[in-house]
Amino acid sequence: MNDAFSHLLVLGGARSGKSRFAQGRAEALAGELVYVATAQAFDEEMRERIVLHRADRGPRWSTVDAPLELAETIMACSSPETVVLVDCLTLWASNLMLAERDMAAATEGLIRAVSVARGPVIMVANEVGLGIVPDNALARRFRDVAGEINQKMAVAADEVVMIFSGLPLVLKAKYERNSSY
């Protein structure tokens, strides 16, 4: 169904429209839609956000929760007839840090999973490096880890789009295999 698929990384700040953009790109493709959720509902506000996100996606979507085992989930869900949307890599990084997982190994596993995926994978991540330098060591480590994951996934992705105020800015265009350059 998705013969000429590519992998897309969608970056943006908080409330920039990145998830909406990624969902629209996924829904424009043929096939089954699988939403891989990395969020964990640690409080009531987050539970409400999750409920709203699920309602917004509608019945065409199935949801798989993967707060930690993201690479394994992508490999299990990927097929030529499936579009996998991961939302979001930044929450996944936070989950890994809280669980004291090996960040480098997890990121390398994610890169491998995306590289062998048999259908399109769309990944959403926050760009956290545009603000002020955090005032504490944990927040600086989180910013650094998120930035490293984003850099590595940008290399692994066929296409990278940054969302500002709901508007897409293409950072890395999809390479057309039939192109003359």
Contacts in CASP RR format, 6 or more apart in sequence:
PFRMAT RR
TARGET T0000
AUTHOR 0000-0000-0000
METHOD contacts of the structure
MODEL  1
MNDAFSHLLVLGGARSGKSRFAQGRAEALAGELVYVATAQAFDEEMRERI
VLHRADRGPRWSTVDAPLELAETIMACSSPETVVLVDCLTLWASNLMLAE
RDMAAATEGLIRAVSVARGPVIMVANEVGLGIVPDNALARRFRDVAGEIN
QKMAVAADEVVMIFSGLPLVLKAKYERNSSY
1 30 0 8 1.000
1 31 0 8 1.000
1 80 0 8 1.000
1 81 0 8 1.000
2 29 0 8 1.000
2 30 0 8 1.000
2 31 0 8 1.000
2 80 0 8 1.000
2 81 0 8 1.000
2 83 0 8 1.000
2 119 0 8 1.000
2 120 0 8 1.000
3 80 0 8 1.000
4 177 0 8 1.000
5 29 0 8 1.000
5 80 0 8 1.000
5 119 0 8 1.000
5 120 0 8 1.000
6 120 0 8 1.000
6 157 0 8 1.000
6 158 0 8 1.000
6 159 0 8 1.000
6 174 0 8 1.000
7 114 0 8 1.000
7 117 0 8 1.000
7 120 0 8 1.000
7 121 0 8 1.000
7 122 0 8 1.000
7 123 0 8 1.000
7 156 0 8 1.000
7 157 0 8 1.000
7 158 0 8 1.000
7 159 0 8 1.000
8 22 0 8 1.000
8 25 0 8 1.000
8 120 0 8 1.000
8 121 0 8 1.000
8 122 0 8 1.000
8 123 0 8 1.000
8 157 0 8 1.000
8 158 0 8 1.000
8 159 0 8 1.000
8 160 0 8 1.000
8 161 0 8 1.000
9 123 0 8 1.000
9 125 0 8 1.000
9 150 0 8 1.000
9 153 0 8 1.000
9 154 0 8 1.000
9 156 0 8 1.000
9 157 0 8 1.000
9 159 0 8 1.000
9 160 0 8 1.000
9 161 0 8 1.000
10 18 0 8 1.000
10 19 0 8 1.000
10 21 0 8 1.000
10 22 0 8 1.000
10 25 0 8 1.000
10 122 0 8 1.000
10 123 0 8 1.000
10 124 0 8 1.000
10 125 0 8 1.000
10 160 0 8 1.000
10 161 0 8 1.000
10 163 0 8 1.000
11 18 0 8 1.000
11 125 0 8 1.000
11 126 0 8 1.000
11 127 0 8 1.000
11 150 0 8 1.000
11 154 0 8 1.000
11 160 0 8 1.000
11 161 0 8 1.000
11 162 0 8 1.000
11 163 0 8 1.000
11 171 0 8 1.000
12 18 0 8 1.000
12 125 0 8 1.000
12 126 0 8 1.000
12 127 0 8 1.000
12 162 0 8 1.000
12 163 0 8 1.000
12 164 0 8 1.000
13 126 0 8 1.000
13 127 0 8 1.000
13 128 0 8 1.000
13 130 0 8 1.000
13 163 0 8 1.000
14 126 0 8 1.000
16 163 0 8 1.000
16 164 0 8 1.000
16 165 0 8 1.000
16 166 0 8 1.000
17 163 0 8 1.000
17 166 0 8 1.000
18 124 0 8 1.000
18 125 0 8 1.000
18 126 0 8 1.000
18 163 0 8 1.000
19 53 0 8 1.000
19 87 0 8 1.000
19 88 0 8 1.000
19 124 0 8 1.000
20 166 0 8 1.000
21 161 0 8 1.000
21 163 0 8 1.000
21 166 0 8 1.000
21 168 0 8 1.000
22 85 0 8 1.000
22 87 0 8 1.000
22 122 0 8 1.000
22 123 0 8 1.000
22 124 0 8 1.000
23 56 0 8 1.000
23 57 0 8 1.000
23 85 0 8 1.000
25 122 0 8 1.000
26 33 0 8 1.000
26 83 0 8 1.000
26 85 0 8 1.000
26 120 0 8 1.000
26 122 0 8 1.000
27 33 0 8 1.000
27 60 0 8 1.000
29 83 0 8 1.000
29 120 0 8 1.000
31 81 0 8 1.000
31 82 0 8 1.000
31 83 0 8 1.000
32 62 0 8 1.000
32 79 0 8 1.000
32 81 0 8 1.000
32 82 0 8 1.000
32 83 0 8 1.000
33 57 0 8 1.000
33 60 0 8 1.000
33 61 0 8 1.000
33 62 0 8 1.000
33 82 0 8 1.000
33 83 0 8 1.000
33 85 0 8 1.000
34 61 0 8 1.000
34 62 0 8 1.000
34 63 0 8 1.000
34 64 0 8 1.000
34 77 0 8 1.000
34 82 0 8 1.000
34 83 0 8 1.000
34 84 0 8 1.000
34 85 0 8 1.000
35 57 0 8 1.000
35 61 0 8 1.000
35 62 0 8 1.000
35 63 0 8 1.000
35 64 0 8 1.000
35 85 0 8 1.000
35 87 0 8 1.000
36 63 0 8 1.000
36 64 0 8 1.000
36 66 0 8 1.000
36 70 0 8 1.000
36 73 0 8 1.000
36 74 0 8 1.000
36 77 0 8 1.000
36 84 0 8 1.000
36 85 0 8 1.000
36 86 0 8 1.000
36 87 0 8 1.000
37 50 0 8 1.000
37 53 0 8 1.000
37 63 0 8 1.000
37 64 0 8 1.000
37 65 0 8 1.000
37 66 0 8 1.000
37 67 0 8 1.000
37 87 0 8 1.000
38 66 0 8 1.000
38 67 0 8 1.000
38 70 0 8 1.000
38 86 0 8 1.000
38 87 0 8 1.000
38 88 0 8 1.000
38 89 0 8 1.000
38 91 0 8 1.000
38 92 0 8 1.000
38 95 0 8 1.000
39 46 0 8 1.000
39 49 0 8 1.000
39 50 0 8 1.000
39 67 0 8 1.000
39 87 0 8 1.000
39 88 0 8 1.000
39 91 0 8 1.000
40 46 0 8 1.000
40 67 0 8 1.000
40 91 0 8 1.000
40 95 0 8 1.000
41 47 0 8 1.000
41 50 0 8 1.000
53 87 0 8 1.000
54 63 0 8 1.000
57 63 0 8 1.000
64 73 0 8 1.000
64 77 0 8 1.000
66 72 0 8 1.000
66 73 0 8 1.000
66 86 0 8 1.000
66 92 0 8 1.000
67 91 0 8 1.000
67 92 0 8 1.000
67 95 0 8 1.000
68 92 0 8 1.000
68 95 0 8 1.000
68 96 0 8 1.000
68 99 0 8 1.000
68 101 0 8 1.000
70 86 0 8 1.000
70 92 0 8 1.000
70 106 0 8 1.000
70 110 0 8 1.000
70 113 0 8 1.000
71 106 0 8 1.000
71 109 0 8 1.000
71 110 0 8 1.000
71 112 0 8 1.000
71 113 0 8 1.000
72 113 0 8 1.000
74 84 0 8 1.000
74 86 0 8 1.000
74 110 0 8 1.000
74 113 0 8 1.000
74 114 0 8 1.000
74 117 0 8 1.000
74 121 0 8 1.000
75 113 0 8 1.000
75 116 0 8 1.000
75 117 0 8 1.000
77 84 0 8 1.000
78 84 0 8 1.000
78 113 0 8 1.000
78 116 0 8 1.000
78 117 0 8 1.000
78 118 0 8 1.000
78 119 0 8 1.000
78 121 0 8 1.000
79 118 0 8 1.000
79 119 0 8 1.000
80 118 0 8 1.000
80 119 0 8 1.000
82 119 0 8 1.000
83 119 0 8 1.000
83 120 0 8 1.000
83 122 0 8 1.000
84 117 0 8 1.000
84 119 0 8 1.000
84 120 0 8 1.000
84 121 0 8 1.000
84 122 0 8 1.000
85 121 0 8 1.000
85 122 0 8 1.000
85 123 0 8 1.000
85 124 0 8 1.000
86 92 0 8 1.000
86 121 0 8 1.000
86 122 0 8 1.000
86 123 0 8 1.000
86 124 0 8 1.000
87 124 0 8 1.000
88 123 0 8 1.000
88 124 0 8 1.000
88 125 0 8 1.000
88 126 0 8 1.000
89 110 0 8 1.000
89 123 0 8 1.000
89 124 0 8 1.000
89 125 0 8 1.000
89 146 0 8 1.000
89 149 0 8 1.000
89 150 0 8 1.000
89 153 0 8 1.000
90 125 0 8 1.000
90 126 0 8 1.000
90 128 0 8 1.000
90 146 0 8 1.000
90 149 0 8 1.000
93 103 0 8 1.000
93 142 0 8 1.000
93 145 0 8 1.000
93 146 0 8 1.000
93 149 0 8 1.000
94 142 0 8 1.000
96 103 0 8 1.000
96 106 0 8 1.000
97 103 0 8 1.000
97 141 0 8 1.000
97 142 0 8 1.000
97 145 0 8 1.000
103 145 0 8 1.000
103 148 0 8 1.000
103 149 0 8 1.000
107 148 0 8 1.000
107 149 0 8 1.000
107 152 0 8 1.000
110 149 0 8 1.000
110 153 0 8 1.000
111 152 0 8 1.000
111 153 0 8 1.000
111 156 0 8 1.000
114 121 0 8 1.000
114 123 0 8 1.000
114 153 0 8 1.000
114 156 0 8 1.000
114 157 0 8 1.000
115 156 0 8 1.000
123 153 0 8 1.000
123 157 0 8 1.000
125 146 0 8 1.000
125 149 0 8 1.000
125 150 0 8 1.000
125 153 0 8 1.000
126 146 0 8 1.000
127 150 0 8 1.000
127 162 0 8 1.000
128 142 0 8 1.000
128 143 0 8 1.000
128 146 0 8 1.000
128 147 0 8 1.000
129 143 0 8 1.000
129 146 0 8 1.000
129 147 0 8 1.000
133 140 0 8 1.000
134 140 0 8 1.000
134 142 0 8 1.000
134 143 0 8 1.000
154 160 0 8 1.000
154 171 0 8 1.000
154 172 0 8 1.000
157 172 0 8 1.000
158 172 0 8 1.000
158 174 0 8 1.000
158 175 0 8 1.000
159 170 0 8 1.000
159 172 0 8 1.000
159 173 0 8 1.000
159 174 0 8 1.000
160 170 0 8 1.000
160 171 0 8 1.000
160 172 0 8 1.000
161 168 0 8 1.000
161 169 0 8 1.000
161 170 0 8 1.000
161 171 0 8 1.000
162 168 0 8 1.000
162 169 0 8 1.000
162 171 0 8 1.000
163 169 0 8 1.000
END
